[in-house]
Amino acid sequence: MNDQELILSLQKGDQLAFKQLVETWQNMVFNTVLGIVQDIQEAEDVAQEVFIQVYQSVAGFRGEAKLSTWLYRISVTKALDAERKKKSKKRMANLKTWIGLGEKEEAIHFHHPGVELDNKERAAILFSAMQKLPENQRIAFILIKTEGLRYEDVAEIMNITIKAVEALMHRAKENLRKNLQYYYKSK
């Protein structure tokens, strides 16, 4: 079943079509979300939210973008929403700790399943540096470098020009270079 047939079946409420959609796209959705939220459990939860959103809004899908582009957009949006909620909770927890009502949070150690064991330390440092990038730079970098998307696809997902994606990537690389400079000098 091609994308158009799949979408039509989904719009008719076909449960088998939804199952096929999930089976086909679950790894892409999970990996995209994981690259942003950097927590496996949270990525699983957000990926489920992505497919719930798809199920609830497929009737309004007009086919102006490719199915994959639509899924990436929803994945990125849901992951960024989750990240904002997490930051808001963290600020509240810090405030509670500061005024003596809460416990100090432990640092989260991130491990992406696609990273080999011997590269985990370097990957954790890279992902930590990526978290410091401005949101648009980080999204462009993740979609291109982790997901392997083309600049054209990222431009469509982010709803910006290819030149803007190129500029975001250039700035992301420069910022990562600055953020990682101390790490590589100490090696």
N, C-alpha and C positions, 0 to 999 in steps of 0.2 A: 504494500500500500504506500503510495507516494504521499508527500506532505499535504497536498490539497485534499486528497481522499481521506486522509487521517483527520484533517481539520473538519471536513464535512461530517464525518462519522462522529467526531467529538461533539460537534454542534447539535447533532441529533440525540445525544445522550448515550451513545454506544459505550458500554462498560469495557468491552474487549479493546476498543480503540484507545481508551484511556490507559488500560493496562499496557498496550503496545507503546504508547507515548512514554510512560514511566520507564519501561524496560529499555527503550531506545536512548532516552536522554538523562537517566538518573545519574550516571557517572559524570557527565558534563556539568549538570546542575550542582551536584555535590562538590566537585573539584573547584568550580568557580566560587561557590559560597565559601568553601574551606579556605581558599586563597585570601579571602577578605576577612572572615571572622577568626580564622586561625585557631579554632577549637573544634575537635571532631564531633563531640556530642551536640554542640550548638549548630554545627554545619548540617548534621542529620536533621535536626529540628527545623532549621530554616529551609532545607531542601523539601521537606514535607510541606511547609507553608507555600513554597513555590508551586508545587503541583496542586495544592488546594486552590491557590489563586488562578492557576491555569484552568482548572475544572470549572471554577465559578465564573470566569470571564471569557471563556472560549466563544461563547455566543456572540460577543462583540468583536471578535477578531475578524478584521476585514481583509486580511491577506496583503496589506500594503508593504509588509516586511516579510522576510522569510520566517518560517517557524522557528528556526534556530536563533535568529536575531531577537524575536519576541521572547523566547525562553531565556536568553542571556540577559535581556533588559529586566525581566522580572526577577531573575536570580540576583543580579547586581543590586537592584532596588531593595529586595527583601534582606539581603546581606547587610547593606548599608543601614537599613532601618534597625536591624538587630544590633549592629555595632553601636548605633546611637543610643539605643536603650541600655546596652551594657555600659557605655560611658556614663550615662545618666545615673545608673545604679551605683557605679563605682564612685562617682562624685558624692552621692548621698552616703555611701558607706564610709568614705574618707571624712565627710563632715561628722558622721556619728562617732567615728574613731577619735576625731579631733576634740569633740566635746565629751568624750568618755562613755558613749552609749554603745559602741560596737567594737568588734575585734578587727585587728589588722588583717588585710587580705594577703594571701600568699601569691607569689609570682606564678604566672601561668607559663608552662613550658610547652612550646608548640612543636609538633612533629607532623609533617605532611607525609601521608602514606607513600607518595611517589619518590621520596628522597631516600637514597640508600643509607644504610646504617653509618658507614664511615664518613658521610657528608652531613650527618644530622647537626653537628655543632655549627658548621658553617651555614647550613640552611637556616637554623634557628636565628643566627646573627643576621642573615640576610632578611628573613621575614620580619624580624624586629625592626630593622632599618626601613623596610617597606612600610611598616605601620606608621612611621613618622612622616611619610610623604603626604602632601596634600591629596585629598580624596580623588580628584580627577586624574592626577598623575599615577596614583596607586592603581586605580581601576584600569587605566590604559596599560600600565606595565604588567599587571596580572593577566589581563586578557591576551596580551601579545606574547609575553615571555613564559607564563605558566600554562596558558590554554593553547598557545600556538596559533592564535588567530592572525589573520592578515590585517594590515592597517585599514583597508577598506571596510572590513567587517566590523572592526572596532569603531570606526567612524559612524557606521550605521547604528550600532548598538548604543553608542553614547549620544547619537543625534548631533554630531559635530562634523566638521570637514576633515578630510585626510590631512591637510596641512596642520590643523589643530592637533590631531593625534600625533603627528610627527613632532610638533612643538612640545606636547606633553611628555612624550618619550624622551626627548632630548633633556628636558628639565628634570625628569625622573632619574635619568642616568646620572646627571650632574649632582643632584641631591644625594643619590645613593653613594656616589663616589665620595662626597664630602662626609656623609654619615659613617661610611665604612673606613675612612682614611686612618683613623686612630687604630682600628682593629688590625689593619694590614701593616701598619708601621710597627706594631708591637710583636709581630710574628717574625 
